C-alpha cells in the first residue's frame, strides 16, 4: 500500500511517496486453476467429433503456457445438469425415457484423442460427471459408465483414466425434489428427499466405484449444489 501526492504542478513536478507495511503474500494460485464445464451432449461439439478441435486446443495451450510449464493443465468437466439425463449406452435401453443423451464408445474415443493428440501440449485432464439423478442404485446407470471409462484406451495404448482427475456423482442434488422435469421423464427424487438420504446414497456410489476398480486415490467428488439457501 502506498500514498502518492504531487506537491504542485510545475515544469519539474515533484512527488512524495509514502510506502506502508508490506503485505504478507498469500499462497500462489495454482497454474491450472482454469477449467471449463461442458454439458455432456455438447462435448463433441467443443472437442470435435473425433477429438480434433484445433481451436479449443489452441485456447487451452494459451492458458497452459500462461504459467511456465511443466505443470497440470486446464480441466474439462464433462457434465452438469445433463449428467443426470445421460446414460452409458448399455444402460440406456432400460431407461429410455430418462436418457436425453446416450454416451457411447465414440465419445470416449474422442476424449482420448483430444487429450492425447490434439491438445496434448496443454496437458488437459477431465472430470467425468456420472448420472446420480436417475436412481439411488449406482449400478442402474453410473457404474457401467465408470467401468467403460476405466477400460477405454486408444490404438496406441493410451488409457482414458490416466487423463481423468476426478469422477463426479450427479449435479445440483439440492434441486432433485423440485427440479422441473420434461413430460414423461421421472423426477430425480421425491419432495421429502433430505441431506441425510443424499449422504447415504453418495456413500453407496463411492463404494460401488471403488469396487469396480476405481482407485481410492482418485478423487470422487459430489455435493455440487445449485443454491446456498438449501
PABA-434609 format. One record per residue (C-alpha): y, x, z. Coordinates in steps of 0.25 Angstrom, whole numbers, padded with zeros to 4 digits, always signed. Each point is the difference from the previous one (the first is absolute). Layout:
N
YXZ
...
This chain:
230
+0000+0000+0000
+0014+0005-0003
+0014-0005-0001
+0009+0005-0011
+0015-0001+0001
+0011+0004-0010
+0012+0006+0007
+0010-0004-0011
+0001-0001-0015
+0006+0012-0007
-0003+0010-0011
-0009+0007+0009
-0006-0010+0009
-0008+0004+0013
-0011-0007+0007
-0006+0000+0014
-0015-0003+0001
-0006-0003+0014
-0015+0001+0000
-0008-0008+0010
-0013+0003+0006
-0011+0003-0009
-0010-0012-0001
-0015+0003+0003
-0007-0001-0014
-0011-0011+0000
-0014+0002-0007
+0002+0001-0015
-0004-0012-0009
-0014+0003-0006
+0001+0004-0015
-0009-0012-0004
+0008-0011+0008
+0002-0007-0013
-0010-0011-0004
-0001-0011-0010
-0008-0013+0003
-0006-0007-0012
-0006-0014+0000
-0015+0001-0004
+0002-0007-0013
+0011+0008-0005
-0006+0014+0003
-0005+0002-0014
+0014-0004-0006
+0006+0011+0009
-0010+0011-0002
-0005-0003-0013
-0013-0008-0005
-0007+0014+0000
+0009+0006+0011
+0008+0006-0011
+0014-0004+0003
+0008+0013-0002
+0013-0007+0004
-0005-0003+0014
-0006+0014+0001
+0013+0006-0003
+0008-0008+0010
-0011+0005+0011
+0001+0014-0005
+0015+0000+0003
-0002-0006+0014
-0011+0010+0003
+0009+0012-0005
+0012-0005+0008
-0006+0009+0011
-0006+0013-0003
-0015-0001-0002
-0012+0000+0004
+0000-0012+0008
-0006-0014+0000
+0006-0009-0011
+0005-0014-0001
-0009-0011+0005
-0003-0012-0009
-0004-0012+0009
-0009-0009-0009
+0001-0014+0007
+0010-0009+0007
-0002-0015+0000
-0008+0001-0012
-0011+0008+0007
-0004-0013+0007
-0001-0007-0013
-0008+0011-0007
-0015+0002+0000
-0009+0011-0005
-0008-0005-0012
-0013-0001+0007
+0005-0009+0011
+0009-0009-0009
-0010-0010-0006
-0003-0005+0014
+0015-0002+0003
+0006-0003-0014
+0011-0009+0005
+0005+0010+0010
+0000+0012-0009
+0013+0001-0009
-0003+0014-0004
-0014+0006-0003
+0000+0015+0003
-0011+0007-0009
-0005+0014-0004
+0012+0001-0010
+0010-0001+0011
-0007+0011+0009
-0001+0009-0013
+0015-0002-0002
+0003+0004+0014
-0008+0013-0001
+0006+0004-0014
+0014-0002+0005
-0002+0008+0013
-0008+0011-0006
+0006+0001-0014
+0013-0007-0004
+0007+0002+0014
-0009+0012+0005
+0013+0009+0002
+0006-0011+0009
-0012+0001+0010
+0000-0015+0002
-0009-0008+0009
-0004-0015+0002
+0000-0010+0011
-0011-0010-0005
+0003-0014+0006
-0012-0009+0002
-0002-0015+0001
+0000-0004+0014
+0006-0014-0002
-0012-0007-0007
-0009+0002+0012
-0002+0005+0014
-0013+0006-0005
+0003+0014-0006
-0013-0001-0009
+0005-0012-0007
+0010+0007-0010
+0005+0013+0007
-0012+0009+0002
-0005-0001-0015
+0014+0005-0003
+0000+0012+0010
-0014+0004-0005
+0005+0000-0014
+0012+0009+0003
-0009+0009+0008
-0009+0002-0012
+0009+0000-0011
+0001+0014-0008
+0004+0004-0014
-0008+0008-0010
+0006+0013+0006
-0005-0004+0013
+0013-0003+0007
-0002-0010+0011
+0010-0011+0002
-0002+0000+0015
+0006+0014+0000
+0013-0006-0004
+0000-0011+0010
+0008+0003+0012
-0003-0014+0007
-0006-0013-0002
+0008-0012+0005
-0006-0013+0005
+0007-0012-0005
+0015-0003+0000
+0010-0008+0008
-0010-0007+0008
+0010-0006+0009
+0002-0010-0012
-0014-0003-0002
+0000-0013+0008
+0013-0005-0007
-0001+0008-0013
+0003-0009-0012
-0012-0001-0009
-0002-0005-0014
-0007-0013-0002
-0015+0002+0000
+0000+0013+0008
-0004+0001+0014
+0009+0003+0012
-0001+0014+0005
-0002-0005+0015
+0003-0013+0007
+0012-0003+0008
-0006+0004+0013
-0002+0015-0004
+0004+0010+0010
+0003+0014+0002
-0013+0001+0009
-0008-0005-0011
+0006+0009-0010
-0003+0012+0009
-0015-0004+0000
-0001-0002-0015
+0008+0013-0003
-0010+0008+0009
-0012-0006-0008
+0006+0004-0013
+0002+0015+0005
-0014+0000+0005
-0005-0005-0013
+0008+0010-0008
-0006+0011+0009
-0014-0005-0002
+0000+0001-0015
+0005+0014+0000
+0015+0001+0003
+0003+0012+0008
+0006-0003+0014
+0010+0011-0003
+0005-0008-0012
+0011-0010+0004
-0002-0014+0001
+0013-0008+0002
+0004-0014+0003
+0010-0009+0007
+0009-0001-0012
+0009-0011+0005
+0010-0008-0008
+0009-0004+0011
+0004+0007+0013
+0002-0014+0007
-0015-0003+0000
